[in-house]
């Protein structure tokens, strides 16, 4: 997996679905060190991804969770960071 981004709560990797060969993004969130407010923010993000269905929005494919991490599999969006695009 190639790391393609890093934020306060997570690291995003470019990965490949072993069954379909589809290239996608994997957002890995380390749960250790998150306070309850930050954990709520992550849960809200997952809920919003579940509700949004629009051709111009990345789609969440799956969510996996264990004691230490949350993994969100989503569409790979090319073109760089959204924040950098907005600043330009």
C-alpha positions in Angstrom: 0.0 0.0 0.0 1.2 3.5 -0.8 0.6 6.3 1.7 -1.2 9.1 -0.1 -2.2 11.4 2.8 -2.0 12.0 6.5 -4.2 14.0 8.8 -4.7 14.6 12.5 -6.8 11.4 13.0 -5.8 9.2 10.1 -3.5 8.0 7.4 -4.9 7.3 3.9 -3.4 4.6 1.6 -3.9 3.7 -2.0 -4.8 0.0 -2.1 -6.2 -2.6 -4.4 -9.2 -4.9 -3.8 -7.8 -8.4 -4.1 -11.0 -9.9 -5.5 -12.0 -7.2 -8.1 -8.7 -5.5 -8.8 -10.3 -2.2 -8.1 -8.0 0.6 -6.9 -9.4 2.4 -3.8 -8.5 4.4 -0.8 -8.1 3.0 2.7 -8.4 5.5 5.6 -6.7 4.0 8.7 -7.7 5.7 12.0 -5.7 4.9 15.1 -8.2 4.8 18.1 -5.6 5.1 20.8 -5.3 8.7 22.0 -8.6 9.8 20.6 -10.7 11.6 23.2 -14.5 11.0 23.3 -15.2 14.2 21.2 -12.8 13.1 18.5 -14.3 9.6 18.5 -17.7 11.1 18.0 -16.3 13.1 15.1 -15.1 9.9 13.4 -18.4 8.1 14.0 -20.3 11.1 12.6 -18.0 11.0 9.5 -18.9 7.4 9.0 -22.6 8.1 9.4 -22.4 10.9 6.9 -20.6 8.7 4.4 -23.4 6.2 4.8 -26.1 8.7 3.9 -24.4 10.6 1.0 -25.0 9.2 -2.5 -24.0 11.7 -5.1 -22.0 11.3 -8.4 -19.6 14.1 -7.3 -18.8 12.6 -3.8 -16.5 9.8 -2.9 -18.4 6.7 -1.9 -17.7 4.7 1.2 -17.4 1.0 0.3 -16.8 -0.8 3.7 -15.8 -0.1 7.3 -13.7 -2.5 9.4 -13.0 -2.0 13.1 -10.9 -3.7 15.7 -9.8 -2.7 19.2 -7.0 -0.5 17.9 -8.1 0.9 14.5 -11.0 1.8 12.2 -10.5 1.2 8.5 -12.7 3.0 6.0 -12.5 1.8 2.4 -13.7 4.4 -0.1 -13.4 5.5 -3.7 -10.0 6.8 -4.6 -10.3 10.5 -5.6 -7.4 11.8 -7.8 -6.2 15.3 -8.0 -4.6 16.0 -4.7 -5.8 17.4 -1.4 -9.2 19.1 -1.3 -7.8 21.8 1.0 -5.0 22.6 -1.5 -7.5 22.8 -4.3 -9.7 25.2 -2.3 -6.7 27.5 -1.5 -5.8 27.8 -5.2 
